[in-house]
């Protein structure tokens, strides 16, 4: 046997090993590395990249071949802020023996990306403003952002509000920053600053000047009467705010050219938020006025009755009453008539007082019902203060009730033909030329020798309801004459006139009761009168209410 040297043995061994390695079955069998327990940083602050920080590579078996290095990298799928975001960990092998192993598979872990804190600078607010009913605080200059990554686009919206809308010298302000832009969600503002502001009182204006009654009657006080007041301007519509206005004279005594002062004061639930430009406690002088004596009219004290004649008033007459002013300065008067008087046609109108005649007068309406009327006279003093005086007046019956059945007889028509009320009048008292005719209480009056002058009668309808009948005039002794031919009459008679100036005449025939049975008109001095429709009897014929003749049929 041939003995080999050690050198030859070692060389043979190396060759054998190389042969083994060169066999295909030998070098295709690669080892797999199993890594467990790899860990990453579970959170990171947004930095604009997807890089994640590996904390622990993990554990793997001892490798037979030591010339191998294992490296790992971790990356988020995207760089934006979020929670439980997937992080892919990939492994790489390096070193002389790396070819002997299969690269470990990638693994997926989860981690957070938190917003990047940033700061602001340069904010300017309107820290003091006037009350306007809101909590709005004006941002004069918005602040700018500090710490935004150059690759990102982020904007800022800034709003500010006071803690209270009311007036306050220490009023906290809350500032709200809103980030906008594609990458706005990746940032967060650092702690906000605290601001303190002031809301001052809102200044109000008085829109114009008040009006005041410049003249008042003396009443022992200095109070002046405000007629109208201006509007309060610059208020907030929803607020309870207004002002009171009082006016007063410089003294309560009677006098001219007196200074009137005005005092303004704010009122309402929201007055603490306002101030008047002239201070709510200020008083200003504005006008010159007068305090005059109260009106006293001495001739109208008590129940004063208008009296024009002994009979009262008739339709279309003018009622007049004289008065005397004891003190004061009346400028207007009016008569406040009762409802009955207004229904009869009286008017209640203001009339200027005339100091030269001191008369009150009014016209009696046509066909005014006869009765006693009550009224009140209202005077206005120069101060426009009213003074009232009661008064009354009587209205007579129309003189149509008076008829002349014969040349020497005047009678009252009590048949009801005029007003539909027969036997209306109960008692009678006759007057002639404004003088009472004593002891003559019949429904007629006879004047021997013919009726001449003015006649009237006072009538009574029962109880104390007394009234006059307006006077009428008769003159049977005038130069006019009326002839009836023939008379007595069978059916017709001729009427002949003499001394009448009128060319058109009215003829009336009255029966023995004073009732008109025929009324007709004609022209000229002669007229054929047909009486065939009348029964036999005695009648009275009048022409134009003046000439009268008795006619027998």
C-alpha positions as CSV (number, residue, x, y, z in Angstrom):
1,X,0.0,0.0,0.0
2,X,1.1,3.4,-1.0
3,X,1.2,5.8,1.8
4,X,0.0,9.3,0.9
5,X,1.5,12.3,2.4
6,X,-0.7,14.7,4.5
7,X,-0.5,17.2,1.8
8,X,-2.0,14.9,-0.7
9,X,-4.8,13.9,1.7
10,X,-5.8,17.5,2.3
11,X,-5.8,18.2,-1.4
12,X,-8.0,15.2,-2.2
13,X,-10.4,16.2,0.5
14,X,-10.8,19.8,-1.0
15,X,-11.4,18.4,-4.4
16,X,-14.0,16.1,-3.1
17,X,-15.8,18.9,-1.5
18,X,-15.7,21.0,-4.7
19,X,-17.2,18.1,-6.6
20,X,-20.0,17.9,-4.2
21,X,-20.6,21.6,-4.5
22,X,-20.6,21.4,-8.3
23,X,-23.3,18.8,-8.3
24,X,-26.7,20.4,-9.2
25,X,-28.6,18.9,-6.3
26,X,-26.2,20.4,-4.0
27,X,-26.4,24.2,-4.9
28,X,-30.1,24.4,-5.7
29,X,-31.3,23.7,-2.1
30,X,-31.4,27.3,-0.6
31,X,-32.3,27.8,3.0
32,X,-35.3,30.0,4.0
33,X,-34.8,32.5,6.9
34,X,-37.8,32.9,9.2
35,X,-37.9,36.2,11.0
36,X,-40.4,36.8,13.8
37,X,-41.0,39.6,16.3
38,X,-40.2,42.5,13.9
39,X,-41.5,45.8,15.4
40,X,-41.8,49.4,14.3
41,X,-42.5,52.7,15.9
42,X,-46.3,52.7,16.4
43,X,-46.6,56.4,15.7
44,X,-44.9,59.2,14.0
45,X,-45.5,62.9,13.5
46,X,-46.3,63.8,9.9
47,X,-43.2,64.7,8.0
48,X,-44.4,64.5,4.4
49,X,-42.7,61.1,3.8
50,X,-43.8,57.4,4.0
51,X,-40.8,56.3,6.0
52,X,-41.4,54.3,9.1
53,X,-39.0,53.7,11.9
54,X,-38.1,50.0,12.7
55,X,-37.4,49.4,16.3
56,X,-36.7,45.7,16.3
57,X,-35.5,43.6,13.3
58,X,-36.9,40.4,14.9
59,X,-35.5,36.9,15.7
60,X,-34.3,34.3,13.3
61,X,-32.3,30.9,13.7
62,X,-28.5,30.9,13.9
63,X,-27.4,30.7,10.3
64,X,-24.8,28.0,9.3
65,X,-23.1,30.4,7.2
66,X,-22.2,33.5,9.0
67,X,-21.2,35.7,6.1
68,X,-24.9,37.0,5.8
69,X,-26.3,40.3,6.8
70,X,-30.1,40.9,7.1
71,X,-31.5,44.5,6.6
72,X,-35.1,45.7,6.8
73,X,-37.0,48.9,5.7
74,X,-40.5,50.0,6.6
75,X,-42.8,52.3,4.6
76,X,-46.4,53.6,5.0
77,X,-48.6,53.2,1.9
78,X,-49.0,57.0,1.9
79,X,-47.7,59.9,3.9
80,X,-51.0,61.4,5.2
81,X,-52.1,61.5,8.8
82,X,-54.2,58.6,10.0
83,X,-54.7,55.8,12.5
84,X,-53.8,52.1,12.0
85,X,-52.2,52.8,8.7
86,X,-50.6,49.8,6.9
87,X,-46.8,49.8,7.1
88,X,-45.0,47.3,4.7
89,X,-41.7,45.9,6.1
90,X,-39.3,44.5,3.5
91,X,-36.1,42.6,4.1
92,X,-32.8,42.4,2.1
93,X,-29.8,40.0,2.4
94,X,-26.2,40.9,1.9
95,X,-22.8,39.4,2.5
96,X,-20.7,36.5,0.9
97,X,-23.1,33.8,2.0
98,X,-26.3,35.7,1.1
99,X,-26.7,33.6,-2.1
100,X,-27.3,30.5,0.1
101,X,-30.7,31.9,1.4
102,X,-34.1,32.9,0.2
103,X,-35.0,36.6,1.1
104,X,-37.6,36.7,3.8
105,X,-41.2,37.7,2.8
106,X,-42.4,41.2,3.4
107,X,-44.7,41.7,6.3
108,X,-47.5,44.3,7.0
109,X,-47.7,46.1,10.4
110,X,-49.9,49.0,11.5
111,X,-49.0,52.4,12.9
112,X,-50.3,55.9,13.2
113,X,-49.3,59.2,11.7
114,X,-50.2,62.1,13.9
115,X,-50.7,65.8,12.7
116,X,-47.7,68.0,12.7
117,X,-48.1,70.8,15.2
118,X,-47.7,74.3,13.7
119,X,-47.8,77.8,15.1
120,X,-49.3,81.1,13.9
121,X,-48.0,84.6,14.0
122,X,-49.2,88.2,13.2
123,X,-52.9,88.0,14.2
124,X,-54.6,91.4,14.8
125,X,-58.2,91.7,16.2
126,X,-60.5,94.6,16.9
127,X,-60.2,94.3,20.6
128,X,-62.5,97.2,21.3
129,X,-65.8,98.0,19.5
130,X,-69.2,99.6,20.0
131,X,-72.1,97.4,21.0
132,X,-74.0,96.1,18.0
133,X,-76.1,93.3,19.5
134,X,-73.9,90.4,18.3
135,X,-70.7,88.6,19.5
136,X,-68.9,89.3,16.2
137,X,-65.2,90.3,16.6
138,X,-63.5,91.7,13.5
139,X,-60.3,90.1,12.4
140,X,-58.2,93.0,11.1
141,X,-55.2,91.0,10.0
142,X,-55.3,87.1,9.9
143,X,-52.2,85.4,11.3
144,X,-49.8,83.4,9.1
145,X,-48.8,79.8,9.5
146,X,-45.4,78.7,10.8
147,X,-44.0,75.2,10.2
148,X,-45.8,74.1,7.0
149,X,-43.6,71.8,4.9
150,X,-42.4,73.5,1.7
151,X,-44.1,70.8,-0.5
152,X,-47.5,71.3,1.1
153,X,-50.3,73.7,0.3
154,X,-52.2,74.8,3.4
155,X,-54.3,77.9,4.0
156,X,-56.0,79.5,7.1
157,X,-59.4,80.9,7.9
158,X,-59.7,82.9,11.1
159,X,-62.9,83.9,13.0
160,X,-63.3,85.6,16.4
161,X,-66.2,86.0,18.7
162,X,-66.8,87.7,22.0
163,X,-68.1,85.7,24.9
164,X,-71.0,88.1,25.4
165,X,-72.7,90.6,23.1
166,X,-73.3,93.0,25.9
167,X,-71.2,95.9,27.0
168,X,-68.2,94.7,29.0
169,X,-64.7,96.0,29.6
170,X,-63.3,92.4,30.2
171,X,-64.9,90.3,27.5
172,X,-63.1,87.1,26.5
173,X,-62.6,86.5,22.8
174,X,-62.5,83.0,21.2
175,X,-60.4,82.8,18.1
176,X,-61.2,79.9,15.7
177,X,-58.5,78.8,13.2
178,X,-59.7,76.6,10.3
179,X,-57.0,75.0,8.1
180,X,-57.8,74.6,4.5
181,X,-56.1,73.1,1.5
182,X,-55.1,69.7,0.1
183,X,-52.7,68.9,3.0
184,X,-54.7,70.7,5.8
185,X,-55.6,67.5,7.6
186,X,-51.9,66.7,8.2
187,X,-51.4,69.7,10.5
188,X,-52.7,70.8,13.9
189,X,-52.3,74.3,15.5
190,X,-50.5,74.6,18.7
191,X,-52.5,75.8,21.7
192,X,-54.5,78.9,20.9
193,X,-53.8,82.2,22.6
194,X,-56.4,83.8,24.9
195,X,-57.6,87.3,24.0
196,X,-59.6,89.8,26.1
197,X,-61.6,92.6,24.4
198,X,-64.0,95.4,25.3
199,X,-67.5,96.2,24.0
200,X,-68.5,99.8,24.7
201,X,-71.9,101.5,24.8
202,X,-73.6,102.2,21.5
203,X,-74.2,105.9,20.8
204,X,-77.7,106.9,20.0
205,X,-79.0,110.0,18.2
206,X,-82.3,111.9,18.7
207,X,-83.6,112.4,15.1
208,X,-84.9,115.9,15.3
209,X,-86.5,118.1,17.9
210,X,-89.6,117.7,20.0
211,X,-92.6,120.0,19.7
212,X,-94.2,121.4,22.8
213,X,-97.2,123.5,23.5
214,X,-95.6,126.9,24.0
215,X,-98.5,128.4,26.0
216,X,-100.2,126.8,29.0
217,X,-102.6,127.9,31.6
218,X,-101.3,128.5,35.1
219,X,-101.7,125.4,37.3
220,X,-99.0,125.9,39.9
221,X,-96.6,123.6,38.2
222,X,-93.7,124.1,35.8
223,X,-94.7,121.1,33.6
224,X,-94.8,121.8,29.8
225,X,-96.9,119.6,27.5
226,X,-95.0,117.7,24.9
227,X,-97.0,117.4,21.7
228,X,-94.7,115.2,19.7
229,X,-91.2,113.8,20.1
230,X,-88.5,112.7,17.7
231,X,-87.4,109.1,16.9
232,X,-84.5,107.4,18.6
233,X,-81.9,106.5,16.0
234,X,-79.1,103.9,15.7
235,X,-80.9,101.3,17.9
236,X,-80.8,97.5,17.4
237,X,-84.3,96.4,16.3
238,X,-84.5,93.5,18.6
239,X,-83.5,95.4,21.7
240,X,-85.9,96.9,24.3
241,X,-84.7,100.4,24.3
242,X,-86.5,103.8,24.2
243,X,-86.3,107.2,25.9
244,X,-88.6,109.3,28.0
245,X,-88.9,113.0,27.4
246,X,-90.1,115.6,29.9
247,X,-90.4,119.3,29.4
248,X,-90.7,122.0,32.0
249,X,-90.7,125.8,32.3
250,X,-88.0,127.7,34.2
251,X,-90.6,128.5,36.9
252,X,-94.4,127.9,37.4
253,X,-95.3,131.6,37.6
254,X,-97.4,133.4,35.0
255,X,-95.1,135.2,32.5
256,X,-93.9,135.6,28.9
257,X,-90.7,134.6,27.2
258,X,-90.1,131.7,29.7
259,X,-87.4,129.2,28.9
260,X,-88.6,125.6,28.4
261,X,-86.2,122.8,29.2
262,X,-86.2,119.2,27.9
263,X,-84.9,116.2,29.8
264,X,-84.1,113.0,28.0
265,X,-83.6,109.6,29.7
266,X,-83.1,106.2,28.2
267,X,-85.5,103.4,29.4
268,X,-85.8,99.7,28.7
269,X,-84.2,96.4,29.5
270,X,-81.2,97.0,27.3
271,X,-80.2,100.5,28.5
272,X,-76.8,99.3,29.8
273,X,-75.7,98.8,26.2
274,X,-76.5,102.3,25.1
275,X,-75.8,105.9,25.7
276,X,-77.2,109.1,24.3
277,X,-74.8,111.5,22.6
278,X,-76.1,114.2,24.9
279,X,-75.9,112.0,28.0
280,X,-79.0,110.5,29.3
281,X,-78.9,112.8,32.3
282,X,-78.5,116.1,30.3
283,X,-81.1,118.7,30.2
284,X,-81.2,121.2,27.3
285,X,-83.1,124.5,26.8
286,X,-84.9,124.7,23.5
287,X,-87.9,127.0,23.4
288,X,-89.4,130.2,24.8
289,X,-93.0,129.9,26.1
290,X,-95.8,131.6,28.1
291,X,-97.8,130.7,31.1
292,X,-101.1,132.6,31.1
293,X,-104.1,133.0,33.4
294,X,-106.9,130.5,33.2
295,X,-110.0,131.6,31.2
296,X,-112.9,132.9,33.2
297,X,-116.0,134.2,31.4
298,X,-118.2,135.7,34.1
299,X,-121.5,136.1,32.1
300,X,-121.7,132.4,31.3
301,X,-121.6,131.0,34.8
302,X,-124.5,128.7,35.4
303,X,-127.2,127.7,32.9
304,X,-127.1,130.6,30.4
305,X,-130.0,130.7,28.0
306,X,-129.8,132.2,24.5
307,X,-132.5,134.8,24.2
308,X,-133.2,136.8,21.0
309,X,-136.8,137.8,21.6
310,X,-139.5,137.0,24.1
311,X,-140.5,134.0,21.9
312,X,-137.2,132.2,21.4
313,X,-136.0,131.4,17.9
314,X,-137.6,130.5,14.6
315,X,-136.1,128.8,11.6
316,X,-133.3,130.6,9.8
317,X,-133.0,133.2,12.6
318,X,-129.6,134.0,14.1
319,X,-129.2,133.1,17.8
320,X,-126.8,135.4,19.6
321,X,-125.4,135.6,23.1
322,X,-122.9,138.2,24.4
323,X,-120.2,137.2,26.9
324,X,-117.6,139.0,29.0
325,X,-114.1,137.8,29.6
326,X,-112.9,138.3,33.2
327,X,-109.5,136.8,32.6
328,X,-107.7,134.8,30.0
329,X,-107.5,135.1,26.2
330,X,-110.1,133.0,24.3
331,X,-109.3,132.4,20.7
332,X,-111.9,129.9,19.5
333,X,-115.3,128.6,20.6
334,X,-117.8,126.0,19.4
335,X,-121.2,124.9,20.6
336,X,-121.4,121.2,21.5
337,X,-125.0,120.5,20.6
338,X,-127.0,117.6,21.9
339,X,-127.9,114.6,19.7
340,X,-131.4,115.9,19.2
341,X,-130.0,119.2,18.0
342,X,-127.5,117.6,15.7
343,X,-130.3,115.5,14.2
344,X,-132.2,118.7,13.6
345,X,-129.3,120.1,11.5
346,X,-127.2,122.1,13.9
347,X,-123.4,122.1,13.2
348,X,-120.6,121.9,15.7
349,X,-117.8,124.0,14.2
350,X,-115.0,126.0,15.6
351,X,-115.4,129.8,15.3
352,X,-112.8,132.5,16.0
353,X,-113.5,134.7,19.0
354,X,-113.9,138.4,18.2
355,X,-112.7,140.5,21.1
356,X,-114.4,143.5,19.6
357,X,-118.0,142.2,20.0
358,X,-117.6,139.1,22.3
359,X,-120.6,137.4,20.7
360,X,-121.5,133.8,20.3
361,X,-124.0,133.1,17.5
362,X,-125.4,130.4,15.3
363,X,-128.2,130.0,12.7
364,X,-131.3,128.0,13.4
365,X,-131.7,125.3,10.7
366,X,-134.7,125.4,8.4
367,X,-137.7,123.4,9.7
368,X,-136.0,122.8,13.0
369,X,-138.3,120.9,15.4
370,X,-139.8,123.0,18.2
371,X,-138.5,122.2,21.6
372,X,-136.1,123.2,24.4
373,X,-132.4,122.3,23.6
374,X,-129.5,121.9,25.8
375,X,-125.9,122.5,24.7
376,X,-122.4,123.3,25.9
377,X,-120.2,126.2,24.9
378,X,-116.5,125.1,24.6
379,X,-113.9,127.9,24.7
380,X,-110.2,127.4,23.9
381,X,-107.9,129.7,25.7
382,X,-104.8,131.0,23.9
383,X,-103.0,128.0,25.6
384,X,-105.5,125.6,23.8
385,X,-106.9,124.6,27.2
386,X,-110.7,124.1,27.0
387,X,-113.3,125.7,29.3
388,X,-116.9,124.6,29.2
389,X,-120.1,126.5,29.9
390,X,-123.7,125.0,29.7
391,X,-126.3,126.8,27.8
392,X,-129.8,126.2,26.4
393,X,-132.3,127.7,23.9
394,X,-135.8,127.3,22.7
395,X,-137.0,126.8,19.1
396,X,-140.5,127.9,18.2
397,X,-143.1,126.1,16.1
398,X,-143.3,127.3,12.5
399,X,-145.8,130.1,11.9
400,X,-147.6,127.9,9.4
401,X,-149.7,126.8,12.4
402,X,-151.2,130.4,12.5
403,X,-154.1,131.1,10.1
404,X,-156.6,134.0,9.7
405,X,-160.1,132.5,9.2
406,X,-161.6,136.0,9.2
407,X,-160.3,139.5,8.8
408,X,-160.4,140.1,12.6
409,X,-159.5,136.6,13.8
410,X,-156.2,134.7,14.0
411,X,-156.4,131.0,14.9
412,X,-154.0,128.1,15.5
413,X,-154.3,125.0,13.3
414,X,-154.7,122.2,15.9
415,X,-156.2,119.7,13.4
416,X,-153.0,117.8,12.8
417,X,-152.9,118.7,9.1
418,X,-149.4,120.0,9.4
419,X,-147.7,117.5,11.7
420,X,-150.2,114.6,11.8
421,X,-150.8,115.2,15.5
422,X,-154.4,116.5,16.0
423,X,-155.2,118.3,19.3
424,X,-151.5,118.5,20.0
425,X,-151.7,121.8,21.8
426,X,-153.5,121.9,25.1
427,X,-153.3,125.5,26.4
428,X,-152.7,128.9,24.7
429,X,-151.4,132.3,25.5
430,X,-151.6,135.0,22.8
431,X,-149.1,137.8,22.2
432,X,-149.5,140.9,20.1
433,X,-146.5,143.0,19.0
434,X,-144.3,141.2,21.6
435,X,-146.8,141.9,24.4
436,X,-148.8,139.3,26.3
437,X,-152.5,139.6,25.9
438,X,-153.8,138.9,29.4
439,X,-156.6,136.4,30.0
440,X,-156.7,135.2,26.4
441,X,-156.2,131.4,26.5
442,X,-158.5,130.3,23.6
443,X,-157.2,128.6,20.4
444,X,-157.9,131.8,18.5
445,X,-157.7,135.6,19.1
446,X,-160.1,138.2,17.7
447,X,-159.0,141.8,17.1
448,X,-162.0,144.0,16.6
449,X,-161.6,146.3,13.6
450,X,-159.2,143.9,11.9
451,X,-155.8,142.2,12.5
452,X,-152.9,144.6,12.4
453,X,-149.2,143.9,13.4
454,X,-147.3,140.8,14.8
455,X,-149.1,137.9,16.4
456,X,-147.7,134.9,18.3
457,X,-149.0,132.3,20.7
458,X,-147.4,130.2,23.5
459,X,-148.7,126.7,23.5
460,X,-148.4,123.8,25.9
461,X,-148.4,120.1,24.9
462,X,-148.8,118.7,28.4
463,X,-146.8,118.7,31.6
464,X,-144.1,121.4,31.2
465,X,-143.6,120.9,27.5
466,X,-144.1,124.5,26.5
467,X,-143.2,126.3,23.3
468,X,-143.9,129.3,21.2
469,X,-145.4,129.5,17.7
470,X,-143.3,131.8,15.5
471,X,-145.0,135.2,15.0
472,X,-146.8,136.1,11.8
473,X,-147.9,139.5,10.4
474,X,-151.4,140.6,9.4
475,X,-152.8,143.9,8.2
476,X,-156.4,143.8,7.1
477,X,-156.6,147.6,7.0
478,X,-154.1,147.9,4.1
479,X,-155.0,149.4,0.7
480,X,-155.3,146.1,-1.1
481,X,-158.8,144.8,-1.6
482,X,-160.4,141.4,-2.5
483,X,-163.9,141.1,-3.9
484,X,-165.9,138.0,-4.5
485,X,-168.8,138.2,-7.0
486,X,-171.4,136.9,-6.5
487,X,-171.6,136.1,-2.8
488,X,-173.3,134.0,-1.5
489,X,-172.1,131.5,-4.1
490,X,-173.9,128.7,-5.8
491,X,-170.9,126.9,-7.5
492,X,-168.5,129.6,-8.9
493,X,-167.5,133.1,-8.1
494,X,-165.2,135.7,-9.6
495,X,-162.2,136.9,-7.6
496,X,-161.2,140.5,-8.3
497,X,-158.0,142.1,-6.8
498,X,-157.1,145.8,-6.4
499,X,-153.9,147.3,-5.1
500,X,-151.7,144.1,-5.4
501,X,-148.2,144.7,-6.7
502,X,-147.6,141.0,-7.5
503,X,-148.6,139.5,-10.9
504,X,-148.8,135.9,-9.6
505,X,-150.9,135.1,-6.6
506,X,-151.7,132.2,-4.3
507,X,-155.3,131.7,-3.2
508,X,-156.3,129.5,-0.2
509,X,-159.7,128.6,1.1
510,X,-160.1,127.6,4.8
511,X,-163.1,125.8,6.3
512,X,-164.6,126.8,9.7
513,X,-162.1,124.6,11.4
514,X,-159.1,126.5,9.9
515,X,-158.3,123.6,7.6
516,X,-157.1,124.5,4.1
517,X,-159.5,122.9,1.6
518,X,-158.4,124.5,-1.7
519,X,-155.0,126.0,-2.7
520,X,-154.4,127.4,-6.2
521,X,-152.4,130.0,-8.0
522,X,-153.3,132.5,-10.7
523,X,-151.9,135.5,-12.6
524,X,-153.5,138.9,-13.1
525,X,-156.2,140.7,-11.1
526,X,-159.2,138.4,-11.8
527,X,-159.8,134.7,-11.4
528,X,-162.8,132.4,-11.9
529,X,-163.0,130.2,-8.7
530,X,-164.8,126.9,-8.9
531,X,-166.3,125.8,-5.6
532,X,-168.6,123.0,-6.8
533,X,-166.5,120.4,-4.9
534,X,-167.2,122.0,-1.5
535,X,-170.1,121.3,0.7
536,X,-172.3,124.2,1.9
537,X,-171.0,126.3,4.7
538,X,-168.9,129.3,5.6
539,X,-165.4,129.6,4.2
540,X,-162.5,132.1,4.4
541,X,-160.7,133.1,1.2
542,X,-157.2,134.6,1.4
543,X,-154.9,135.8,-1.4
544,X,-151.2,136.0,-0.8
545,X,-151.8,135.6,2.9
546,X,-152.9,139.2,3.3
547,X,-156.4,140.0,2.0
548,X,-159.2,137.9,3.3
549,X,-162.9,137.6,2.6
550,X,-165.7,135.4,4.1
551,X,-167.6,133.3,1.6
552,X,-170.9,131.6,2.1
553,X,-171.7,128.6,-0.1
